[in-house]
Each structure stands twice: as structure tokens, then as C-alpha cells.
């Protein structure tokens, strides 16, 4: 995760997206793995008023890849999926781009007043390290748990929330 990161044009990034073969890289995201990660999102949301949203994407959209990096894509998806639209501005998007081997966390302004960008960055680096060691699902599950712990620190609930503002279902963009 990079803060104040300006997206730069990259012909190499565009080519990586064009040449990416999903079948070779996203075998780990089976229906069962997606269901387990969805359960992890649900667990990560227990005991606090925050919302956690996980998006896994094979590659950047080809038409945008020259000008758009993973950070910019994550911010766009944060808006598109309305992660910002929670009552207390406590939405947290976790974005995984398989082609770029990158993970981004975008936190809404409510939680960002409490958690420094370096905390999110350290969480991303740890998860990316696990993913590079072929422990993708386990690394994402651990990351979801860590995000839930951070949200519990600042938005703890005595009782489980009455409602869920965002779906817990993992979004997979091919």
C-alpha cells in the first residue's frame, strides 16, 4: 500500500495485463476458497461497527492498465462498491490484484483518523509475503482477521451489530 501515490503511465504494466493468463494464476480461488474467505470477512466484522470488503481481481482492466495502477484501481473500486457509504465511515476495502502481485487497503476517513497508513502498509506487506510463498488463502484470512482486530480497537460493540451495511461475499473480478 502506498499513501499519496501518483499513478504513473506504464507500458510494461499494460503488457503484463494483456499477457496475463488467469487459468495459470487463480486456481487457488475455487468456489470453496471463496466461501471460506467470505466466512472470514463475516468473522472479521464481528464485535465492531466497521465494514470489511474483499475484492480479488485477476488483472487491471486492459483499457485502463496503461494509466491506472493498483492503488488507483483500489480507490475506484472503493467508490464503485460504495465501501465509503457506511454510517460511521468505517469501511475498509482489501484489494488483491493477482497479475501485479499487489494488495492494497483503502480505509474510509472514519477509521483513517485512528489508524496510520504505515499500519495498513505493514499488513499489506505481510500478506503479500505469504501470497508469494503460495499461501494465498491463508494470508488473506490472516489479513482479514488483523483488519477486524484493528476495527475492534476503535469501533467496538458490546453486542453484535443488528445489520450489515455491506455484503460479506468476496467479489472476484475476472
N, C-alpha and C positions, 0 to 999 in steps of 0.2 A: 504494500500500500504506500502510495506517495502522496503527501499533502502539498497543496499549491503546485501541482504538477501540470505543466502546459503540454497539451497533446502536440506532438510533432509529426509531420508527414513522414511516412516511411514506405519506400518501395519494397524493402525487404519484408516488412510486416505484411504488406498486401500479398506478396508472393507466398508467404507461409500459409496464409488463409486459403489462397487458390489451390495450393498443392496438398493441403491437409486432407487425409483420408480418415473419416470418422470411424470406420469399422476397425481400424488398426489401433485406435486410441481410447475409445469409450466403451470397450467391452465390459468394464467393471460396473457400469451403471445399468444393471439389469433392473427389471421390474421389482425384484425382491430388494435390491440395494436401495432403490428409490423409496420403497415403502419403509425400509429401516431408517433411512435418513429423514423421511417425513416424521416418523416417530421421534427421532432425535430432536427435530425442530419443536415438536409438541412438548417434549421434556424440557428443552431449553427455555421454554416460555412459562414454565410453572413457577409460581411464587413471586412474580413481579408483574408490573404493568407495561412492560416493553413488548415489542413485537420483533420477531426474528424471521427473516425471509431469505431462503436459499435459492439461487439461480445457478445452474450449471449450463454452460454453453460450449458447444464443440469449437466454434471459431467465430471471429468477428464477422458481421455481415460484409460480404465481398465489396459491395458498392461503397461502404464506409471505411474499409480497413486501411486505406492509404492515409486518411486524415484522422482516424479515430484509434486511440489506444485503449487498453483495458480499463483504465481509470475513467476515461470519458464514457465508455460503454456502460460501466457500472453506475455512473451518475445518471445517465439517460434511463437505464432500467429502474433505478430507484424512483425516478419520476413516473415512468410508464406504468409501473406496477403499484404506484401510489403508496410506497413504503413511508413516505413523508407524511401521509394523511392519517396519522394516529392522534388520538386526543391530547396526549402529552408530548408529542413529537419525540417519541422514544423508539422509532423504527430503526432496525439495523439490517442492512442488506449485505449478504455474503455472496459475492460473485466469483465463480470459478470459470476461467477460460482454459479449456483443455489444450488447444493448439498453442497458445502462448505460454503455457505452464505458469499462469499467473492467477493470483487470488487477490481480490480487493474487498475491503469492508467500507461501506458507506453508512455512517451513523447520522441520524437526524439531529437537529440543533439542540433538542432537549437533553439527549444523552451526551452530546459533544461538549456541553458545558461542564460535565463531570469527568469525562474520560479523554485523556490526551491522545493525539494522533500516534504517538510513539507506542502506546499500549496496543492499539489496533495493529500497527505495523509489526510489532513483535509477534502478535498472534498469527498474522498472515505468514510471516517468515517461518514460524514453527510448523504451520500446516503445510506450506509449500515444501518444506524439507521432508516431511512424512510422505507427501504425494510423490516426490521424486524418488523415494525409496519404495515405491509401488504399494503404499499403504493408504490409498486414496480415501476409501470409505472410512477407515479408522481415524484418519487425520481430520476429515471433515466432521465426524461425530465428536471428536475431542474439541475441535474448534467451536462447534455449536454449544457444547457444554460450557466452555470458557466464556463465551458471549453471554450465555444465560447467567453465569455467576456474576459477571460484571453488572448486568442489568439488575440482579437481585440486590446488589450493594446499594444502588441508588433509587430503585423503584420497588422496594419490597412490598409484598401484600401479606396481610395476616391470613387471608382466605384466598382460595383460588379465584381467578377472575370469573365474572359471570359470563363474559363474552370474549370472543376472539376477533380482533379488528381486521386481521389479515389471515388468509389461508396458510395453513402449515405445510401444505403439499409442496414438495420440491418441484421447481419449474426447470424443465430440461429443454433448452433451445438447440435444435439441431442445426 
